[in-house]
């Protein structure tokens, strides 16, 4: 009996150019933050529970790095408070939400006995 196993390649997302630039800038910021703290890539990777290769991919702005990995690295570097600020002041979202709010009409008063 032969068992055939297929290794499926990880499907990489197709990123818009602006998204790719944002990932690269964020990765560069993470690298600079790590270096300012005097932490080696081995140390940060170990503390985040990831490989050095994954940390390198993150710092280079790869779209294949999971959101959980990004958050783990940001926590290791002490940026958990910055994560709490994401989408906190969502002016566009609030404006769109307010535009969809139904306007209530006042209920009519029942006719009074004097009107009859």
Secondary structure, DSSP 8 states (H G I E B T S, - for coil): ----------------HHHHHHHHHHHHHHHHHHHHTT--HHHHHHHHT--HHHHHHHHTT-TTS-HHHHHHHHHHTT-HHHHHTTTSS-HHHHHHHHHHS-----------GGG-
